[in-house]
Amino acid sequence: MLLTGCGAGTGSAVDPADANGWSQEFAGSEINVLAEATLNSEILAELAPEFTKMTGISVNIETAPFAQLVQTVTLDFSTAQGDFDVVSIPYDYLGAYAGSDYLLDFAPLMEENSERVSPDFNQDDILPGLWDTAALWDGVTYGMPSNSAVTMMLYRADILDDPSEKAAFQEAYGYELAPATTWQQYSDIAEFFTRSAGEQLAGETLEQPLYGVTLAGKRHEAAVFEWMNYANSFGGGVVNAEGNLVVDSPDSVKSLEYMGSLGKFAPPGYTSATWDEVTAQLQQGIAVQAISWGDTAGAMENPDQSAVVGKMGYGDIPVFSEGDAPHALHGAWTYSISKDSKTPDAAYLFTAWALSAPVQKAIGEKGGVPATRSAFEDADLLATLPSWPQQLNSLENALARPRNAEWPQMLEQLALQVSNSLIGEATSEAALQNAQKDITAVLGDKLPLKAF
């Protein structure tokens, strides 16, 4: 784990003139925060001294990768250690943690602290879809959205718009080259741009191979979440609107077969790749398209890391047939407060500060993903962040993953079977039949599941 954050000596005085409307009632308190190791977390750690300056509350921010974070959170909650006051959890674990009585109800905290927070925090500014997905479970508010992670399509706009490539594509496929709106177009583009070193691309000789697509195929949450983008638009998925499992439905099987078919246009080793490899391959300019998260866009436009700054385009997740409504996948996380926190009010002030207008804008300016509408509609950010309109559009049409208490076990089975299909250990049909059987055993008499 990486320990980052700020320290202010306990009991330190706070100048009311520096408070900007934040209460100093809890000056001298110390809170510990655990969050995923992402750019958002790095930015919060960088900004946290400002929170301490205004409130007198010391903040220690500890970060960990996805899987390690979940293990650490579960251990801390289940043993009632109370090592962390604020924990940013994946929203699809909300049911598991809330159902185990690990989390505080935010409603009393919001009411009791309504006069202690600055006007810079406006609960109504949080995007409604994020609030419904990442804060509410079984009618209770168990936190607030900590980011707006959402999927979208990333593509090399510069080479898709090259006249020579457009002419060659038109001749080969019989229609105009443009960013894909259907999965058939996405596959055609992937095939067309997969080229060996020494071949031509936009009038220049390639010094290394180019791949038409990159994807996350490792036995990992990343592969499951990527598959869900295909499955949702093919008409399949995990759970339908009636709460029944559709993991092994014909549409789900076709979507996994489709995902596997893209592998021949992807860099070698894609079955060992997660989001990190997908991001790196796009940054290096060796892949033309990907389905990935909104925060990947910040990495594309970072001149210190990326060879494709200003060359990328951002679009909706493709659909199965022209005219279908596109749907992205929510990936938001939740600021939750442990029931074992010794300083819940101070912890709540931190979450409200993290979602305040100045902090949310700063997160956007520094390449992170905010959770408020005002940040996505900020004129300064719109002028400098080419992915901003698409991220907001994707958020407006995104679907949520299941959030029931058994989701962690369901996710484990899906990761195993999606991987088995992609590496050729089983057909897509057999793999998803196995997943359906094992998930049914996990859920037992809880089927059909309630709406999510």
KAZI-V755427 format. One record per residue. SS is DSSP state (2 for helix, 1 for strand, 0 for the rest). Layout:
{{SS} {SS}}
This chain:
{{0} {1} {1} {1} {1} {0} {0} {0} {0} {0} {0} {0} {0} {0} {0} {2} {2} {2} {0} {0} {0} {0} {0} {0} {0} {0} {0} {0} {0} {1} {1} {1} {1} {1} {1} {1} {0} {0} {2} {2} {2} {2} {2} {2} {2} {2} {2} {2} {2} {2} {2} {2} {2} {2} {2} {0} {0} {1} {1} {1} {1} {1} {1} {1} {0} {2} {2} {2} {2} {2} {2} {2} {2} {2} {2} {2} {2} {2} {0} {0} {0} {0} {0} {0} {0} {1} {1} {1} {1} {1} {2} {2} {2} {2} {2} {2} {2} {2} {2} {0} {0} {0} {1} {0} {0} {2} {2} {2} {2} {2} {2} {2} {0} {0} {0} {0} {0} {0} {0} {0} {0} {0} {2} {2} {2} {1} {0} {2} {2} {2} {2} {2} {2} {2} {0} {1} {1} {0} {0} {1} {1} {0} {0} {1} {1} {0} {0} {0} {0} {1} {1} {1} {1} {1} {1} {1} {2} {2} {2} {2} {0} {0} {2} {2} {2} {2} {2} {2} {2} {2} {2} {2} {2} {0} {0} {0} {0} {0} {0} {0} {0} {1} {2} {2} {2} {2} {2} {2} {2} {2} {2} {2} {2} {0} {1} {0} {0} {0} {0} {1} {1} {0} {0} {1} {1} {0} {0} {0} {0} {1} {1} {0} {0} {0} {0} {0} {0} {0} {0} {0} {2} {2} {2} {2} {2} {2} {2} {2} {2} {2} {2} {2} {2} {2} {0} {0} {0} {0} {1} {0} {0} {0} {0} {0} {1} {0} {0} {0} {0} {2} {2} {2} {2} {2} {2} {2} {2} {2} {2} {2} {2} {2} {2} {2} {2} {0} {0} {0} {0} {2} {2} {2} {0} {0} {2} {2} {2} {2} {2} {2} {2} {2} {2} {0} {0} {0} {1} {0} {1} {1} {1} {1} {1} {0} {2} {2} {2} {2} {2} {2} {0} {0} {0} {0} {0} {0} {0} {0} {0} {0} {0} {1} {1} {1} {1} {0} {0} {0} {1} {0} {0} {0} {0} {0} {0} {0} {0} {0} {1} {1} {0} {0} {1} {1} {1} {1} {1} {1} {0} {0} {0} {0} {0} {2} {2} {2} {2} {2} {2} {2} {2} {2} {2} {2} {0} {0} {2} {2} {2} {2} {2} {2} {2} {2} {2} {0} {0} {0} {0} {0} {0} {1} {2} {2} {2} {2} {0} {0} {2} {2} {2} {2} {2} {2} {0} {0} {0} {2} {2} {2} {2} {2} {2} {2} {2} {2} {0} {0} {1} {0} {0} {0} {0} {0} {0} {0} {2} {2} {2} {2} {2} {2} {2} {2} {2} {2} {2} {2} {2} {2} {2} {2} {0} {0} {0} {0} {0} {2} {2} {2} {2} {2} {2} {2} {2} {2} {2} {2} {2} {2} {2} {2} {2} {2} {2} {2} {0} {0} {0} {0} {0} {0}}
